[in-house]
Amino acid sequence: MHTNPTYRVVQWSTGTIGVRALRAIVEHPDLALAGVYVHGDDKVGRDAGELCGLPPVGMAATADVEDVMASGADCVLYMPNAPDVDTLVRMLSAGINVVTTCGLFHHPDSMNPVVRQRIQDACLTGGASIHSTGSSPGFITEAMPLVLASIQRRLNGLAIDEYADLSRRPSPELLFDLMGFGKPMGPFEDFRADYLEASFGPSLRLVADALGLPLDSIESSGELAAATRNVTIAAGPLSAGTVAAQRITIAGIRNGSTLIRFRATWYCATELSPAWDLLDTGWHISVDGDAPLEVDLRMPIPLEKMAEISPAYTANRAINAVPYVCSAPPRIRSTVELPSFVPALGHR
């Protein structure tokens, strides 16, 4: 017998991850689609099912915030490129819970105090909660480390390595223009490390605080490796001597040494100068404690299908968070303040 409540959910944005989330809402046994907010005139008025590759569901997409406010939603899955605090305040003040893949809310203490107070006040006014999650940061930098730390009584260090083979990603704008692959070798551009520090630093602080080992600082750095020969990747030609791999490290420092760190290694070729040890796309976690662990998480997906399938890693965690965020007392809610997410894969 189905005893769980049905939550009315609006999907906000229909980019790569948003489309995957929209489909999951429609197919979810305990969620009901309350609306779809889109960017772009070409999507306005189109049926939500059409937007995510399903049969029509009788819900037209909108670009009007008023439609969202009038939808009777319990929760908005908020997935824009960048958050709009004024819109979030309005939704929370109206009692609409928010689950977002925007990383602003991973660690409330790291937030701009003025923004944090506005959001907290809105939560209390509307009796709603907001939570940031995703695959990375989120699952791999919070949920997994906390589980692995649950069998430790001493922690000397925790290292998370993310690997992404981008050689079959047919996205020249992403790889060459935005990420800088194929450019002449030179000094690492600090803004790239700064961007990841803003995304992952709060997540590392959250875990350290939860373990009673607060960090003194966050440090970020980056390095590059060049292709040793001309290669052709899905995005186009990559010349020998140009950037073919980049590695960014975000380190949480405590008492002068690294306690917890996240390192992203993204590569378009495997023959590199200098030579790097590369793993297949996925994650490796190393726990140095009194119960040491080495954990590999691989994505067993053909590289040609990675762009199609990988959005599920982020979208699904957000979907599974909805009932827990809707049930939480009003506040910015971090991973450590919510139960572990148990997905409803059928009526319970």
C-alpha positions in Angstrom: 0.0 0.0 0.0 1.3 3.4 -1.0 1.5 5.6 2.2 4.1 8.1 1.2 2.9 11.7 0.4 3.1 12.9 -3.2 5.2 16.1 -3.5 4.4 18.6 -6.2 7.7 19.6 -7.9 8.6 22.3 -10.4 11.6 21.8 -12.6 13.5 25.0 -13.0 15.7 25.0 -16.1 16.0 22.3 -18.8 19.7 22.2 -19.6 21.5 18.9 -19.7 21.0 18.0 -16.0 17.6 19.7 -15.8 16.2 17.6 -18.6 17.3 14.5 -16.8 15.7 15.7 -13.6 12.5 16.6 -15.4 12.2 13.1 -16.8 12.8 11.7 -13.3 10.0 13.8 -11.8 7.5 12.6 -14.4 8.5 9.0 -13.8 8.9 9.1 -10.0 6.3 7.2 -7.9 6.1 9.8 -5.2 6.5 13.1 -7.1 4.0 15.0 -9.3 5.1 17.6 -11.8 3.7 21.0 -10.9 5.5 23.1 -13.6 8.5 23.6 -15.8 10.4 26.9 -15.9 12.6 27.4 -19.0 15.0 29.9 -20.4 14.6 30.6 -24.1 11.5 31.5 -26.2 11.9 28.3 -28.2 10.9 26.2 -25.2 8.0 28.3 -23.8 4.7 26.6 -24.3 6.2 23.2 -25.2 4.9 20.2 -23.3 7.2 19.0 -20.5 7.1 15.5 -21.9 8.4 16.6 -25.2 11.2 18.5 -23.6 12.6 15.4 -21.8 11.8 12.8 -24.5 8.6 11.4 -23.1 5.0 11.4 -24.3 3.0 14.6 -23.6 2.1 15.0 -19.9 -0.2 18.0 -20.3 2.1 20.6 -18.7 3.3 23.5 -20.7 6.7 25.1 -20.0 6.8 28.7 -18.9 9.3 31.5 -18.5 7.1 33.4 -16.1 8.1 33.3 -12.4 4.5 34.1 -11.5 3.4 30.7 -12.9 5.9 29.0 -10.6 4.6 31.0 -7.6 1.0 30.0 -8.4 1.8 26.3 -9.1 1.1 25.0 -5.6 4.6 23.4 -5.6 6.0 21.8 -2.5 9.5 22.0 -4.0 11.4 23.6 -6.8 14.3 21.7 -8.4 16.4 24.8 -9.0 19.1 24.2 -11.7 20.1 27.5 -13.5 23.6 28.3 -14.4 23.8 30.8 -11.6 21.4 31.4 -8.6 19.2 34.5 -8.3 19.0 35.2 -4.6 16.0 37.5 -5.0 14.0 34.7 -6.7 15.1 32.2 -4.1 14.0 34.5 -1.3 10.6 34.9 -2.9 10.1 31.2 -3.3 11.2 30.3 0.2 9.2 33.1 1.8 6.1 31.6 0.0 6.7 28.2 1.6 8.3 26.5 -1.5 11.2 24.3 -0.6 14.2 24.3 -2.9 16.7 21.6 -3.9 19.4 23.1 -6.0 22.5 21.9 -7.9 23.9 25.4 -7.4 26.7 25.1 -4.9 26.0 28.2 -2.8 24.4 26.3 0.2 26.8 23.4 0.8 28.2 25.0 4.0 26.2 27.9 5.4 29.0 29.2 7.5 31.1 29.8 4.3 28.3 31.9 2.7 28.3 35.7 2.4 26.7 36.7 5.8 24.2 39.1 4.2 23.0 36.5 1.6 22.9 33.8 4.3 20.7 35.9 6.6 18.4 36.8 3.7 17.9 33.1 2.9 17.6 32.0 6.5 14.9 34.7 7.1 13.0 33.6 4.0 13.1 30.0 5.2 11.7 31.0 8.6 9.0 33.2 7.0 7.7 30.6 4.7 8.5 27.5 6.7 10.7 26.1 3.9 14.1 24.7 3.5 16.9 24.8 0.9 19.6 22.3 0.1 22.5 22.2 -2.3 23.6 18.8 -3.7 24.8 17.0 -6.8 27.4 14.4 -7.7 30.6 16.6 -7.4 30.5 18.5 -5.1 27.9 16.7 -3.0 27.9 12.9 -3.3 31.6 12.4 -3.7 32.8 15.2 -1.4 30.2 14.9 1.4 28.1 11.7 1.4 30.9 9.3 0.6 33.5 10.8 2.9 31.1 10.8 5.8 30.2 7.2 5.3 33.9 6.2 5.1 34.7 8.2 8.2 32.0 6.4 10.1 34.4 3.5 10.7 37.3 5.7 11.8 38.4 6.8 15.3 41.4 8.7 13.9 41.7 10.5 10.6 45.1 11.7 9.4 43.9 12.5 5.9 41.2 12.0 3.3 41.9 12.5 -0.4 39.4 12.5 -3.2 40.5 12.2 -6.8 38.2 12.8 -9.7 39.2 11.6 -13.2 37.4 12.5 -16.5 38.5 11.3 -19.9 37.1 13.9 -22.2 38.6 12.6 -25.4 35.3 11.4 -26.8 33.2 14.5 -25.7 32.1 16.2 -29.0 32.1 19.7 -27.5 34.8 22.0 -29.0 33.3 25.1 -27.3 33.5 23.4 -23.9 36.9 21.8 -24.2 38.8 24.3 -26.4 37.1 27.6 -25.6 36.0 27.3 -22.0 38.4 24.7 -20.5 41.5 25.8 -22.4 42.5 22.4 -24.0 44.6 22.7 -27.2 46.1 26.1 -26.1 49.9 26.6 -26.0 51.4 25.5 -22.7 52.1 28.3 -20.2 51.4 29.2 -16.6 48.3 27.7 -15.1 45.5 30.3 -15.1 44.7 30.9 -11.4 41.0 31.8 -12.0 40.4 28.1 -12.9 41.5 27.0 -9.5 39.7 29.8 -7.8 36.5 28.7 -9.4 36.8 25.2 -8.1 37.8 26.4 -4.7 34.6 28.4 -4.5 32.7 25.2 -5.5 34.5 22.6 -3.5 36.0 24.5 -0.5 32.7 24.8 1.4 32.0 21.1 0.8 35.4 20.2 2.3 34.8 22.5 5.3 31.4 20.9 5.9 33.0 17.4 6.3 35.8 18.7 8.4 33.4 20.5 10.7 31.1 17.5 11.0 34.1 15.4 12.1 35.1 17.9 14.7 38.3 18.8 12.8 37.6 22.3 11.4 39.9 23.6 8.7 42.2 26.6 9.2 42.2 27.5 5.5 41.5 26.3 1.9 44.3 26.4 -0.7 44.0 25.8 -4.4 46.5 25.1 -7.2 46.6 23.8 -10.7 49.0 22.3 -13.2 49.0 21.4 -16.9 50.4 18.6 -19.1 50.9 18.6 -22.8 50.2 16.1 -25.5 53.3 14.4 -26.7 52.0 13.9 -30.2 49.2 15.1 -32.5 45.9 13.4 -31.7 42.4 13.8 -32.9 39.7 13.8 -30.2 35.9 14.0 -30.7 36.0 17.8 -30.3 38.7 18.2 -33.0 42.5 18.1 -33.5 44.9 18.4 -30.5 48.5 19.4 -31.4 51.6 18.1 -29.8 52.9 20.5 -27.2 49.5 22.0 -26.4 47.4 21.5 -23.2 46.0 18.0 -23.1 45.4 17.6 -19.4 44.8 19.8 -16.3 44.8 19.0 -12.6 43.3 21.2 -10.0 43.8 20.6 -6.3 41.6 22.0 -3.5 43.3 21.4 -0.1 41.8 21.8 3.3 44.5 22.8 5.7 44.5 22.0 9.4 47.5 22.6 11.8 49.8 23.3 8.8 49.1 20.1 6.8 46.4 18.9 4.4 43.6 17.1 6.2 41.1 16.7 3.3 41.5 17.4 -0.3 39.7 17.2 -3.7 41.7 16.9 -6.9 40.2 17.0 -10.4 42.2 15.5 -13.3 40.6 16.1 -16.6 42.4 14.9 -19.7 41.9 14.6 -23.5 45.0 12.4 -24.2 46.9 9.8 -22.2 50.4 10.3 -23.6 51.4 13.4 -21.6 54.5 15.5 -20.8 55.0 15.4 -17.9 53.7 11.9 -17.5 50.8 11.6 -15.1 49.2 8.5 -13.6 45.7 8.5 -15.0 42.6 6.4 -14.1 39.5 5.9 -16.0 36.6 8.2 -15.6 35.4 8.1 -12.0 36.6 8.7 -8.5 39.3 7.3 -6.1 39.1 8.0 -2.4 42.0 7.3 0.0 41.3 7.4 3.8 44.4 7.6 6.1 43.1 6.7 9.5 43.1 3.9 12.0 40.9 1.9 9.6 42.6 2.8 6.3 40.6 2.5 3.0 41.2 2.8 -0.7 38.0 3.0 -2.7 37.5 3.2 -6.5 34.2 4.2 -8.1 34.2 3.8 -11.8 31.6 4.9 -14.4 31.2 1.8 -16.6 30.0 3.8 -19.5 31.4 4.0 -23.1 33.1 7.4 -23.5 30.8 8.1 -26.5 27.8 7.8 -24.2 29.2 9.7 -21.2 27.6 13.0 -22.1 24.3 11.3 -22.5 24.3 9.3 -19.3 26.5 11.2 -16.8 23.9 13.9 -16.0 22.0 11.3 -14.1 24.7 11.3 -11.4 23.9 14.9 -10.5 20.2 15.0 -11.3 19.3 11.8 -9.5 20.8 12.8 -6.2 18.8 16.1 -6.3 15.6 14.1 -7.1 16.2 11.8 -4.2 16.7 14.7 -1.8 13.2 16.2 -2.4 11.2 14.3 0.3 13.9 14.9 2.9 14.2 18.6 2.2 10.4 19.0 2.2 10.2 17.2 5.6 13.1 19.2 7.2 12.5 22.0 9.6 12.9 25.4 7.9 16.5 26.4 7.3 19.4 26.1 5.0 20.0 22.4 5.3 23.4 20.8 4.6 24.2 17.2 4.0 25.0 16.6 7.7 21.6 18.0 8.8 19.6 15.6 6.6 19.2 11.8 6.7 20.9 9.6 4.2 18.8 9.7 1.0 17.1 6.4 0.3 15.6 6.6 -3.2 12.0 5.6 -3.8 12.3 3.4 -6.8 8.8 2.1 -6.5 5.8 2.8 -4.2 6.8 2.0 -0.6 
